[in-house]
Amino acid sequence: MVKLCAIFRKPVHPVAFLLSVFLIVSFPVHGEESSHVFSLGTETGFLYGTSYEISYNGTGSSQYISELQWHNAPLLFAGLSMEYAPRYPLEESGFFGKLAVKAGLPVTTGTIEDRDWLIPGVLTHYSSHDNRTRAALFVDLGGGFSLPLLDKLFLRLHFGLSYMYFDQEARDGYTQYDPANTYPYIPWNPAWPKVKHQGPGIGYAQHWFIIRPGLEFVYRVNRFSFSASVFAFPMVFAATADNHYKRDPPFLVETDLGGGWFFEPKGSVLFALNTHCTIGVTASYRYIDGARGDVILHEYYSYGTAASKGIDLMGAAYRAFEGALTFSYTF
């Protein structure tokens, strides 16, 4: 986990290198017009969705023993992008590449709901807290090949990689447990008292690593460009860390997850203000499900730390709608 995160604390030398290369190849040589153009862009928007933290009832079981839903309703973000693409995609084929980086605003973004089924299939515990997003980062790096199809239509074949990072904290709120809260547990009752809590109770981090091939169709008419795309892959990778500060004893759960699948439809409408400036609106829905793997549990006692491992007991999922306003400048 630490190794995965460490790369984002180092200077982003590859980004500077790519920017230099794009700038060099984008400008005309000896007065000739380049076949490709380089664009810099900005975007601001919102994400509305949920990150899921799942505990299973046993190795190979599909039955939940616990689920935490970290809601972003919404998470506001802003970002930068750069793209290298054919100048006349309706007339000539060619390679393209794009790098986009977005960061979320570190504020309270919704609620986190925690449910336990300590009787198989029967809800026994429920709690709700404020979800404070301490950090959120989204990186999309990709490229591909562009092909003209019809008079005003061209196709883009994509292949890329995506990274998503969420660092979230459950604060305040309440728990709604059986007042006895001892084994044998009984089914949850909405009439149970809500016990208020103050301050942080749980910290949760998710790292998503996504392989992202896709198809995009772009239709251009006058100054408008309309695009529709879909990205999908039958496997995702994730690493998560769950820190329960106020449990007795406090504990940390670390996971390495794989499998599952990723699906993302996306659309955009762009309008060219002039030969250099373009504004637009984009919308997408990102769906990730089925990631699952092993867990290491660290329990902190006064006399030291106890660690144990569980096989195929944890999972994660993600579902979110995203909308943004964009602006780009083409050199």
N, C-alpha and C positions, 0 to 999 in steps of 0.2 A: 504493500500500500504506500509506504513512505517513498519507495523508489519510483512508483508511478507518479506521485505528486511532485517529486523533486524536479522533474524536467521543466515545470512551469515556474520555478523560482530562479531559473537561469536566464541569462540574456537570450533574446529570441533572434540569434544570429541567422538561422535559416530564412526567417521572414525578411530580414534586411537583404540577404543575398537574392531572394526571389524578386524583391522590389527592384533591385539594381538590374537584374537580368531583364525584367519586363520593360523597364525604362529604356534600356539600350536597344532592345529589338523592336520597340514600338515606334521609334522615330525614323523618318525617311533617311535613306542613305543616298548621297549625291543628288538630292533634289527629287528622288523618285518616291512615289507614294507607297508606303508599306502595305503589304497584304493583310496585316493584322493590326489591331488597335489595343491600347491599354487603357483601362478605366479604373478610377478610384471611386468608391461609393460609401455612403453612410446609410444607416437605417435606425429607426426607433420604433418600438412597438410593445406588444404585450404577449404574455404566454398565459394560457388558462388551462390548467390541468392538474394531474396528480402523479406523484411518485409513490410506488407501493413497496412496502417492506413485508415480506411473508415468511412465516415459520411453519413448517409442515409437521404433521403428527408422527412421522417416522420415515425412515429411508424408503424411497419409492412410493410413499403415500401421496395422494392428491388432496387429502383432507387438511384444512388449515387448523393450526393450534393458536396462531396469532397473526394479526394483520394490522399494520400501521399505514394509514393513508395520509400522506403529506400533501395538502392541497395548496396550490398556487392559484389564487383567485382575486386579482391576477398578479403575475410577476412582470414588472416593467423592465425593459432592457434597451440598450443602445449598442451599436456596433459599427465596425469598419470592414470594408472589403476591397479587394483588387482583382481584376479579371483581365485576361489576355485572350483575345478571340478574333476570328476572321472579320475583316472590315466589311465584306459584302457576303454574308452567309446565304443570301438568296441566289447568289450567282456562282460561288465557289465553295468547295469543301475545304476543311482545314481543322487543325487541332485547336483546342481551347483549354484554359486552366483558370481556376478561381480559388481564392483563399478568403474566408470570412470569419471574423472573430466578434463575438457578442458577449456582453457582461450584464448580469442582472443587478437591479438596484437592491442594496442590502436593507430591507425593511420587513415589517410583518406583512406576509403575503396571503394569509388565510388561516386555516385551522389544521390541526393534526388530530385525527381520530385513531384511537387505539382499542382494538377489540381482541378478546381472548375467548377461545372455545375449549375450556379445560374439561368439559364433558364432551365427548366426540359428537360434533354436529350441533351442539347447543351452546349459544352465547352465554358466557358466565361473567365477563368483565367488560366495562366500557369506560373510556375517558376521552375528554376533549380539551385541547389546549391551543393557544396561539402558536402559529408556525412563523417563526422569524427566520427568513432566509439570510444567512450571514454572508454567503457568496454563491454566485452562479456564473458558470462560464460555458460558452458554446463555441466550438471550433469546427469548421467544415473546410476540408481541403480536397479538391478534386479536379478532374479534367476529363477530356474525352475528345470525340470527333464530331464535327458538324457537317451535315449533308443537306444540300438543297433538294427539295422534293417537287414542289409545284411553283407556280408563279409567285405566290406570296407565302409559301409554307416551307419551313425547313425543320430538320430533325437533329436533335443532339443526343448522342450516346454517351452516357455518364459513367464514370467509375471514381469513387472517392472514399474518404475516411472521415468519420465524425467522432468528436469527443464531447461529452457533456459531463459537467461537474456541478453537484449541488451540495452545499454545506448548510444544514438547517437545524433549528433548535426549537424544541417544545418548551413553551414558557406559560406560567400562570394556568388558568383554566381550572378544571375539576376532574375528580375521579368519581365513578358511580359504581361502587362495589357492594357486595353483601356485607353488612356491618360486621358479621363474624369473620368473613374472608378466610376461612379455614377449610381444609379437606374434611369430608367430601363437599365439593362445591355444589351450588344449586343454580338453576337457570337465572339469568339476569332479569331484573324487574325494574321497569322504568320509574317505579314509585320509590326506589331506594334514594336516600339522601345524596345530594351532590356535595362532595367535600372539596372546598376550594383550595388551590395551591398557589404559591407565589414563587416567582423566580424560575430559573431554568431547571428542567427535569430530565430531558433526553436530548442528546446531540446525535445527528445522523448525517452521514456523508455518502453520496453515491457517485461513482465514476463509471461512465458508460463509454465503451469502445465499439464503434459501429462500422461495418463494411457496407458501402452505400452505392451499389450500381443502380442505374435507372435510365429511363427514356423520357425525353422532353420534346414536345411539338410546339413550335413557335409560328404564329401567324401574324404577318405585318401588313397593315393597311394604312396608307398615309403616314401620320406621325405615331400611330398606335401600334403596340406589340402586345399580343395576347399569348400567354404560354400556359400549357398544362403538362404536368410531369408526374411520374410515379417512381418511387424508389423502394426496393425490397431486397431482403436477404434472409435466408433461413438459419441465421445464427447471429448471436450478439455475445459480447463479453462485458462483465461488470465486476467491480470490486466495491464493497460497502463496509462501513464501520458504524456501529450503533453503541452509544455510550449512555448508560443509564446511571446518572449521577446519584440519585436519591434512593436507589434500592438498598436493601440490607441483605447481603453485602452489595456495594456498587459493582457493576460489571461492564465489560466491553465485548461486543460481538463483532468479529471480523469475518468476511466471506470473500470467496473467489467464485464467480458464477459464470456459466456458459450455456450454450444451447439457445432454445427459444427462437424467436424470429422478430424481424423488424419490417415495418411497412409505413410509407409516408407519401400520400398524395399532396400535390402542391400546385398552386396556380398564381398567376400574376397578370397585372395590366400595367403597361408602361406607356408614358407619353413623352415624346421628344420635344423639348422646348425649343431647341435649335440643334446645330450639328454637334454640340459638345455636351449639353445638359439634358438629363432625363430624370423625370420624377415617376413614381409608381406606387402601387399598393400590392402586397403579396399576402397570401393566406396558405396555411398548411396544417396538416394534422399528423402528428408523429405517434405511432403505436408500437410499443415494445412489450412482448409477453413471453413467458415461459423460461426466462433465465433462472438457472438453478444450480446449486453446488454445495460445497462443504463449508463448515463453520468452525471457527476456533473461539471458544468462550474463555475470557479472562475474568476471574472473580478476585476482588481485592479485599483481603482480610487484614486485621491488625497485625497478624504474624507473617504476612506475605501474600503472594499471588498464586492462585491455583489456575491451571489451564487445562482445558479438555477439548477434544475434537469430535465433531459430529459429521457423519457422511450423508450428503445429499439431503440436508434438512432445511436449507434456507433458499429463498427465492426473491426476485425483484421484478417489477414491471413499471411501465411508464406510459401515460397517455396524456397528450396535450394538444390543444389548438393554439396556433400562433398567427398573429396578424401584425403587419408592419407597414410603415411608410418609408419609401426609399428615395434617395437622390444619388445620381452618379455623374461624374465628369469624365468624358472621353477625350483623350489626347490625340 
